[in-house]
Amino acid sequence: MKSREIHLVKRPGGMPKLSDFEIKEIALPELVDGQILVKNVYLSIDPATRPRLTRGQELNTAMGGFALGRVLKSRAPSLKEGDVVRGIFGYREAYVADARHVAKIDVDPKLPLTVYMHVMGGAGFVAYGGLIEIGKMKSGEQVFVSTAAGSVGSLAVQIARLKGCTVIGSTGNDDKVVWLKSLGLDAVINYKKEPIRDALERATPKGIDVYFDNVGGDHLEAALRRMNTLGRIAVCGMISTYNDQQVGVRNLSAIIYGRVNIRGFVTTDFPQLLPQFNEEMTGWLRDGKIKYQETFFDGIENAPRALIALLNGENTGKMLVRLA
Ligand SMILES: NC(=O)c1ccc[n+]([C@@H]2O[C@H](COP(=O)([O-])OP(=O)(O)OC[C@H]3O[C@@H](n4cnc5c(N)ncnc54)[C@H](OP(=O)(O)O)[C@@H]3O)[C@@H](O)[C@H]2O)c1
């Protein structure tokens, strides 16, 4: 069987260009015992891919990334044809892998398959654990979330609301502002229309107890000025730095005066929360209490275009590539 995949052929300087990538057709190997053949259905397009283009992703090999696919053939007892699996073999139409390197998804037939790429996947869990375990968020607190209309951010703002907090979100686009307001946020900032520092000061008359940081740089600096005593900053991402721009944060001393706790985290930091997350999030989703949006590109050949669009803020909610 043949498969097409995306290779990085040139390391980008700043924003990636389409010419940094090439599409290649390869012949997949025959299965040996323990292996499966998977046809990808959805590719997850993630900001964290960008720093790996500078360091980590090998040139002239298939790019890695999360993907959801169906097992076409199996020589592993743990998986059978038709099973849905999530793995890190993204940016390719199909692949052969050791069955131990993918996770089987127990699909709820009442839910669309795509939710396992965001609400019920890494984005939902990182938002949930970041607020509850890292941010120590409590009902009644003031919560600020940046990239609030993105995949992780839009779930973080809704979880914070459902947990009884006052929620402020920031985004760079007026249509996204409208969507966030419809989700019931207490204040929404368009950081491209007004400096984040001024807008955040006005939007947080009671200060900030928890800042869920997806941006770093100027957003982190603006949030530090507004942190309440014993506030927590849960650093999920720093997208403003990913295109090789390092933006200095000039007021780190606010951490001392405010006794602020600042901590970075990744999805694997709070496995003990997974059963609680699955139960609570499934319930919210079924009850219509969690809303989501998805932005699609079609075809493996458009995966680089989708990545560049994500970095340019062209997605609302989760950015996905849909494969035929
Ligand atoms: N720690 C972890 O395990 C983990 C896991 C997943 C994601 N993350 C992080 O979480 C963050 C969000 O990821 P996501 O997958 O949900 O992506 P996303 O928010 O759906 O998409 C990225 C968004 O970032 C915004 N953006 C781009 N450049 C920006 C800049 N210079 N300043 C401010 N905003 C900018 C754009 O929205 P606007 O139109 O609003 O500007 C864009 O739509 C990223 O920092 C990512 O690295 C961390």
The ligand as an SDF file (V2000), in Angstrom:
LIG
                    3D

 48 52  0  0  0  0  0  0  0  0999 V2000
    1.4880   22.0770   27.8440 N   0  0  0  0  0  0  0  0  0  0  0  0
    0.8540   21.2200   27.0310 C   0  0  0  0  0  0  0  0  0  0  0  0
    0.8600   20.0030   27.2310 O   0  0  0  0  0  0  0  0  0  0  0  0
    0.0780   21.7800   25.8610 C   0  0  0  0  0  0  0  0  0  0  0  0
   -0.7940   20.9750   25.1180 C   0  0  0  0  0  0  0  0  0  0  0  0
   -1.5250   21.5630   24.0720 C   0  0  0  0  0  0  0  0  0  0  0  0
   -1.3550   22.9210   23.7750 C   0  0  0  0  0  0  0  0  0  0  0  0
   -0.4570   23.6540   24.5200 N   0  0  0  0  0  0  0  0  0  0  0  0
   -0.2740   25.0910   24.2590 C   0  0  0  0  0  0  0  0  0  0  0  0
   -1.5110   25.7350   24.3810 O   0  0  0  0  0  0  0  0  0  0  0  0
   -1.5710   26.8710   23.5220 C   0  0  0  0  0  0  0  0  0  0  0  0
   -2.8040   26.7910   22.6390 C   0  0  0  0  0  0  0  0  0  0  0  0
   -2.7100   25.6240   21.8160 O   0  0  0  0  0  0  0  0  0  0  0  0
   -3.9350   25.1860   20.8880 P   0  0  0  0  0  0  0  0  0  0  0  0
   -3.6080   23.8800   20.3090 O   0  0  0  0  0  0  0  0  0  0  0  0
   -5.1890   25.3630   21.6480 O   0  0  0  0  0  0  0  0  0  0  0  0
   -3.8680   26.2730   19.7260 O   0  0  0  0  0  0  0  0  0  0  0  0
   -5.0030   27.3140   19.3630 P   0  0  0  0  0  0  0  0  0  0  0  0
   -5.1560   28.2580   20.5050 O   0  0  0  0  0  0  0  0  0  0  0  0
   -6.1840   26.5950   18.8690 O   0  0  0  0  0  0  0  0  0  0  0  0
   -4.3560   28.0710   18.1180 O   0  0  0  0  0  0  0  0  0  0  0  0
   -3.3250   28.9650   18.2640 C   0  0  0  0  0  0  0  0  0  0  0  0
   -3.8650   30.4070   18.4570 C   0  0  0  0  0  0  0  0  0  0  0  0
   -2.8580   31.2060   19.0460 O   0  0  0  0  0  0  0  0  0  0  0  0
   -3.1170   32.5620   18.7710 C   0  0  0  0  0  0  0  0  0  0  0  0
   -1.8560   33.2420   18.5050 N   0  0  0  0  0  0  0  0  0  0  0  0
   -0.9700   33.0240   17.5010 C   0  0  0  0  0  0  0  0  0  0  0  0
    0.1040   33.8480   17.6270 N   0  0  0  0  0  0  0  0  0  0  0  0
   -0.1280   34.6000   18.7290 C   0  0  0  0  0  0  0  0  0  0  0  0
    0.6040   35.6360   19.3940 C   0  0  0  0  0  0  0  0  0  0  0  0
    1.8010   36.0610   18.9230 N   0  0  0  0  0  0  0  0  0  0  0  0
    0.0750   36.1950   20.4890 N   0  0  0  0  0  0  0  0  0  0  0  0
   -1.1230   35.7850   20.9630 C   0  0  0  0  0  0  0  0  0  0  0  0
   -1.8570   34.8050   20.3950 N   0  0  0  0  0  0  0  0  0  0  0  0
   -1.3590   34.2200   19.2860 C   0  0  0  0  0  0  0  0  0  0  0  0
   -4.0830   32.5840   17.5780 C   0  0  0  0  0  0  0  0  0  0  0  0
   -5.3580   33.0050   18.0610 O   0  0  0  0  0  0  0  0  0  0  0  0
   -5.7990   34.5490   18.0930 P   0  0  0  0  0  0  0  0  0  0  0  0
   -6.5570   34.7930   16.8290 O   0  0  0  0  0  0  0  0  0  0  0  0
   -6.6440   34.6410   19.3070 O   0  0  0  0  0  0  0  0  0  0  0  0
   -4.5370   35.3860   18.1640 O   0  0  0  0  0  0  0  0  0  0  0  0
   -4.1830   31.1250   17.1630 C   0  0  0  0  0  0  0  0  0  0  0  0
   -5.4440   30.7920   16.6820 O   0  0  0  0  0  0  0  0  0  0  0  0
   -0.2460   26.8750   22.7430 C   0  0  0  0  0  0  0  0  0  0  0  0
    0.6600   27.7470   23.3840 O   0  0  0  0  0  0  0  0  0  0  0  0
    0.2190   25.4340   22.8640 C   0  0  0  0  0  0  0  0  0  0  0  0
    1.6040   25.3020   22.7260 O   0  0  0  0  0  0  0  0  0  0  0  0
    0.2480   23.1020   25.5360 C   0  0  0  0  0  0  0  0  0  0  0  0
  1  2  1  0
  2  3  2  0
  2  4  1  0
  4  5  1  0
  4 48  2  0
  5  6  2  0
  6  7  1  0
  7  8  2  0
  8  9  1  0
  8 48  1  0
  9 10  1  0
  9 46  1  0
 10 11  1  0
 11 12  1  0
 11 44  1  0
 12 13  1  0
 13 14  1  0
 14 15  2  0
 14 16  1  0
 14 17  1  0
 17 18  1  0
 18 19  2  0
 18 20  1  0
 18 21  1  0
 21 22  1  0
 22 23  1  0
 23 24  1  0
 23 42  1  0
 24 25  1  0
 25 26  1  0
 25 36  1  0
 26 27  1  0
 26 35  1  0
 27 28  2  0
 28 29  1  0
 29 30  1  0
 29 35  2  0
 30 31  1  0
 30 32  2  0
 32 33  1  0
 33 34  2  0
 34 35  1  0
 36 37  1  0
 36 42  1  0
 37 38  1  0
 38 39  2  0
 38 40  1  0
 38 41  1  0
 42 43  1  0
 44 45  1  0
 44 46  1  0
 46 47  1  0
M  CHG  2   8   1  16  -1
M  END
$$$$
